[in-house]
Amino acid sequence: MSTVGAQATLIEPCIYWPDSHSAFHVRTVDADHRKRIGCPGEHLEARAAADELKHKIAAVMRAQGAVNFQIGKFYPYREDLNAPARAMLDAIKAQLDPKA
C-alpha cells in the first residue's frame, strides 16, 4: 500500500502459492537464482484458487469505487469503460494497431 500524490492510495494485493515458474519468471529471473530456489512443480488447484481469490478481491474493490492504475491486466478494463470512452479506445487502437 502506498500513496500516489494527494489524491490516491495504491493497494496491490499479493497472493503467493506453490506452483511452477511462469513464462514471465523464466524470462526475467536469473537462471542461477531459479536453480537455487528450485521449482515446486505445477499446482493447478492452488493456481485456480489464487486466481479466483484475485478476481473476488478485484470485484470487491471495484464495487467500492476503486479504479486500476494499470491497463489490461486481469480485470475487465474495456468492459468497465462507458460507451464514449470505449469508442475512443477503439479508434485509437484502430490507428495504432489496425491488424489486431
C-alpha positions in Angstrom: 0.0 0.0 0.0 1.3 3.5 -0.9 0.0 6.9 -1.7 0.0 8.3 -5.2 0.1 12.1 -4.8 -2.5 13.6 -2.5 -5.5 12.0 -4.3 -5.0 8.3 -4.4 -3.8 5.3 -2.4 -2.4 2.3 -4.2 -3.4 -1.1 -2.8 -1.7 -4.0 -4.5 -2.7 -7.4 -3.0 0.0 -10.1 -3.5 -1.0 -13.7 -3.5 1.6 -16.5 -3.2 1.1 -20.2 -3.7 3.3 -23.2 -4.6 3.4 -23.6 -8.3 5.7 -24.0 -11.3 7.5 -21.0 -12.7 5.5 -18.9 -15.2 6.9 -17.9 -18.6 7.4 -14.4 -17.1 9.6 -15.9 -14.3 11.6 -17.9 -16.7 12.2 -14.8 -18.9 13.0 -12.4 -16.1 14.5 -14.2 -13.2 18.2 -15.2 -13.4 18.6 -18.9 -14.2 21.1 -19.4 -11.4 18.7 -17.9 -8.9 15.9 -20.1 -10.2 18.2 -23.1 -9.8 19.0 -22.1 -6.2 15.3 -21.7 -5.1 14.1 -24.7 -7.0 10.7 -25.1 -8.6 7.8 -26.7 -6.6 6.2 -28.1 -9.8 2.8 -27.4 -11.2 -0.1 -27.0 -8.7 -3.2 -26.3 -10.8 -5.6 -26.5 -7.8 -3.7 -23.8 -5.9 -3.4 -21.7 -9.1 -7.1 -21.8 -9.7 -7.8 -20.9 -6.0 -5.4 -17.9 -6.2 -7.0 -16.8 -9.5 -10.5 -17.0 -8.0 -9.4 -15.0 -4.9 -7.7 -12.4 -7.1 -10.9 -11.8 -9.1 -13.0 -11.7 -5.9 -10.7 -9.1 -4.4 -10.9 -7.0 -7.6 -14.7 -7.2 -7.7 -14.9 -6.0 -4.1 -12.6 -3.1 -4.8 -14.5 -2.2 -8.0 -17.8 -2.3 -6.0 -16.3 0.3 -3.6 -15.3 2.6 -6.5 -11.7 1.7 -6.8 -10.0 2.1 -10.2 -7.0 0.5 -11.7 -3.6 2.2 -12.3 -2.6 -0.4 -14.9 -4.2 -1.2 -18.2 -5.2 -4.6 -19.3 -4.0 -7.0 -16.6 -6.6 -9.5 -15.4 -9.5 -7.2 -14.8 -12.2 -6.3 -17.4 -10.7 -2.9 -18.5 -12.7 -2.5 -21.7 -16.0 -3.6 -20.1 -15.6 -1.0 -17.3 -15.5 1.9 -19.8 -18.6 3.9 -20.7 -19.6 4.0 -24.4 -17.8 7.2 -25.4 -14.5 6.1 -23.7 -14.8 2.7 -25.3 -15.3 4.3 -28.7 -12.3 6.5 -28.2 -10.2 3.5 -27.2 -11.3 1.5 -30.2 -10.5 4.5 -32.5 -7.0 4.8 -31.1 -6.4 1.1 -31.3 -7.6 1.0 -34.9 -5.0 3.7 -35.8 -2.1 2.2 -33.7 -2.8 -1.5 -34.2 -5.0 -2.0 -37.2 -4.2 -5.7 -37.6 -5.4 -6.7 -34.1 
